[in-house]
Amino acid sequence: SSTPRRAIFVLGSPKGLSALEEEVFERMARCTGWRVLRASMGTNDEFASKVVARLQVWNTCGHLFPALSSRLSHPSPNGEASSLIWPTQSVGDFSESFSDLPLHFVLCVPAAMRALTNDPVGADVGELAHAARVCVATLSRPYGYWHGCRISLLFADGGAITLNSTSFWHLFKKKGRATYEFYFLKCLKVAIRAKQRGLPEENDVHVQYALTLPYATDVSLELRLQASGGASAAGSPAPPLPALRAALDRCRERGAKDAAVVVRLPCSPEFDAWTSGCEHAVNAGVHGMAPDNAVELIAMLQAGLHGEKPSGPRMLEEILC
C-alpha cells in the first residue's frame, strides 16, 4: 500500500481510552475509508503534550510517515499495538545511551523573577506559564519522573530557580497534587518568598540571585542550541554530532563524577552575557524545528542523549546541524 500523506492521532486521556471509545473512533475511521493503526510510543507512561511533541519531532526528521507505512504493511499479530520505535530511557542506567552524563537544561525567561511573587502575575503570565510547562515536560511523567534531568529558569533580572527530577516529583507527591502548571507556579512563588524572608530553603526548589551550576567545569559540557547551523567551540564549522561525541569522550577521560551536559536552550540576545563556565562547548543548530519550541527540543534531546542506541544517536544526527 502507498505511504499515507495525512494522519489523525487519537490520544487517550490521563486514564486512557475505554474499549467503547476505541471502537467508536475505529468505526468512524473505517466508514470514511481511513486505515486504522494501533501504535505504542514507548514503554513508559508520558503526558499527552509530550507525545504530541515527539510526533512533531519525528515528522520533522522525516521518519513519521515512513514508519506508519511500514507498520500498516506489516501489522502486529493478534491485533496488538505496533511499536513505533522511539528511543526509550532505561531507568537509572545510561550505559547504553549516547551520553551517560546528567542533563541540565537552562531556559531563559524574559521576565523578572519577582514577577512570580505577584498575585496575579499580570503581564508576564504567558512567559511564566510557558516556563512551567517546560519544567513539567522536562522533569515529570504521569507516574514518575525523568531520571538524570535538571532544569534552571534564568530570569531577565539575573535570578534563577533550579529543580531536579526527583525533588520535583516529591514536591507534588508529598502535597498529593497533580503536576499541573498553575500549582507548580504557586510552589515557585512560595519558594521565592521564603528566600526573600531568609527562611531555610527546602530541597525541592533552589533559588539563586545569580545562576551558578554545581558541576566541575573542567569535565562538563555545554551544548548551545541556536536557530541555524552550528560550529565547534573554537568557531570553526564542524558537524555537531562528531564534535559532541568527542567532547563527551574528553569529559569521560577526566572523570565524570561531578560532570553534566548543560543544554542552553535558544534565547533572546539579552541573555548572551550568561555563561555556564564549562570548559567544553559545542554549538548546534536545530534542523527544521522552531528554535523557540522548548518542549519539542527537550523531548528530542532526552530521547537522543539518554535513549538507547542506535535510535538515540540517529535522532540526534537527523535534528542537529
Residue pairs with C-beta under 8 A, 6 or more apart in sequence:
1 35
1 69
1 72
1 73
2 69
3 65
3 66
3 68
3 69
4 35
4 65
4 68
4 69
4 72
5 65
7 64
7 65
7 68
8 29
8 34
9 52
9 55
10 17
10 25
11 48
11 51
11 52
12 48
13 48
14 48
14 142
17 25
26 36
29 35
29 36
30 36
35 72
37 68
37 71
37 72
37 75
37 82
38 76
38 79
38 80
38 81
38 82
39 68
39 71
39 81
39 82
39 83
39 84
40 81
40 82
40 83
40 84
41 51
41 54
41 55
41 84
41 86
42 86
42 88
43 88
44 88
44 89
44 141
44 144
45 141
45 142
45 143
45 144
46 54
46 141
46 142
47 136
47 137
47 140
47 141
47 142
49 133
49 137
49 295
50 137
50 295
50 299
53 137
53 293
53 295
53 296
53 299
54 86
54 299
54 303
55 64
56 296
57 289
57 296
57 299
57 300
57 315
57 319
58 64
58 67
58 84
58 86
59 65
60 287
60 288
60 289
60 319
61 288
61 315
61 318
61 319
62 318
63 318
67 84
67 85
68 84
71 82
71 84
75 82
76 82
76 83
85 311
86 303
86 307
86 311
87 303
87 304
87 306
87 307
87 308
87 311
87 312
87 315
88 303
88 307
88 308
89 97
89 146
89 147
89 302
89 303
89 306
89 307
90 96
90 97
90 308
91 147
92 147
94 100
94 101
94 148
94 306
96 308
96 309
97 305
97 306
97 307
97 308
97 309
97 312
98 245
98 248
98 304
98 305
98 306
98 307
98 309
98 312
98 313
98 316
99 248
99 261
99 305
99 306
100 252
100 256
101 148
101 220
101 221
101 248
101 251
101 256
101 259
101 260
101 261
102 148
102 149
102 150
102 259
102 260
102 261
103 148
103 149
103 150
103 260
103 261
103 263
103 301
103 302
103 305
103 306
104 149
104 150
104 151
104 152
104 213
104 215
104 260
104 261
104 262
104 263
105 134
105 138
105 149
105 150
105 151
105 152
105 263
105 265
105 298
105 301
106 151
106 152
106 154
106 211
106 262
106 263
106 264
106 265
106 276
107 131
107 134
107 135
107 151
107 152
107 153
107 154
107 265
107 267
107 294
108 154
108 156
108 265
108 267
108 268
108 271
108 274
109 127
109 128
109 131
109 153
109 154
109 155
109 156
110 127
110 156
110 268
110 270
111 124
111 127
111 128
111 155
111 156
112 124
112 155
112 156
112 157
112 159
113 155
113 157
113 159
113 160
113 161
113 192
114 157
114 159
114 192
115 121
115 122
115 124
115 128
115 155
116 128
116 185
116 188
116 189
116 192
117 189
117 192
117 193
117 196
119 189
121 128
121 185
128 185
129 181
129 185
130 294
131 153
132 181
132 182
132 184
132 185
132 188
133 181
133 295
134 151
134 294
134 295
134 298
135 151
135 153
135 163
135 168
135 184
136 179
136 180
136 181
136 184
137 294
137 295
137 298
137 299
138 146
138 149
138 151
138 165
138 298
138 302
139 145
139 146
139 149
139 150
139 151
139 163
139 164
139 165
139 168
139 169
140 146
140 165
140 168
140 169
140 172
140 179
144 169
145 165
145 166
145 168
145 169
146 165
146 302
147 165
147 306
148 165
148 306
149 164
149 165
149 302
150 162
150 163
150 164
150 165
150 260
151 162
151 163
152 160
152 161
152 162
152 211
152 213
153 160
153 161
153 162
154 160
154 211
154 271
154 274
155 161
156 270
156 271
158 209
158 210
158 211
159 207
159 208
159 209
159 210
160 207
160 208
160 209
160 210
160 211
161 188
161 191
161 192
161 205
161 206
161 207
161 208
162 205
162 206
162 208
162 211
163 171
163 204
163 205
163 206
167 203
167 204
167 205
168 179
168 204
170 204
171 187
171 204
171 205
172 178
172 179
172 183
172 184
175 183
175 187
177 183
187 204
187 205
188 205
191 201
191 202
191 204
191 205
191 207
192 207
194 200
194 201
194 202
194 207
195 201
195 207
201 207
211 274
213 220
213 260
213 262
213 276
213 277
214 258
215 258
215 259
215 260
215 262
215 278
216 257
216 258
216 259
217 276
217 277
217 278
217 279
218 254
218 279
219 251
219 254
219 255
219 256
219 257
219 258
219 259
219 279
220 251
220 258
220 259
220 260
220 261
220 262
220 276
220 278
220 279
220 280
221 244
221 247
221 248
221 251
221 259
221 260
221 261
221 262
221 278
221 280
221 281
221 282
222 261
222 262
222 263
222 264
222 275
222 276
222 278
222 280
222 281
222 282
223 244
223 261
223 262
223 263
223 264
223 281
223 282
223 284
223 301
224 230
224 264
224 281
224 282
224 283
224 284
225 263
225 264
225 265
225 266
225 284
225 285
225 286
225 291
225 297
226 266
226 283
226 284
226 285
226 286
226 291
227 266
227 285
227 286
227 291
228 285
229 237
229 285
229 321
230 238
230 240
230 243
230 282
230 283
230 284
230 285
230 320
230 321
231 237
231 238
231 283
232 238
232 243
232 282
232 283
233 247
233 280
233 281
233 282
233 283
240 282
240 283
240 284
240 285
240 320
240 321
241 313
241 316
241 317
241 320
243 282
244 282
244 284
244 316
244 320
247 280
247 281
247 282
248 261
250 280
251 259
251 280
261 305
262 276
262 278
263 301
264 276
265 294
265 297
265 298
266 286
266 291
266 292
266 297
284 320
284 321
285 320
285 321
286 297
286 319
286 320
286 321
287 318
287 319
287 320
287 321
288 319
289 296
289 297
289 300
289 319
290 296
291 297
300 315
300 316
300 319
301 316
303 312
303 315
304 312
304 313
304 315
304 316
304 319
305 312
305 316
306 312
307 315
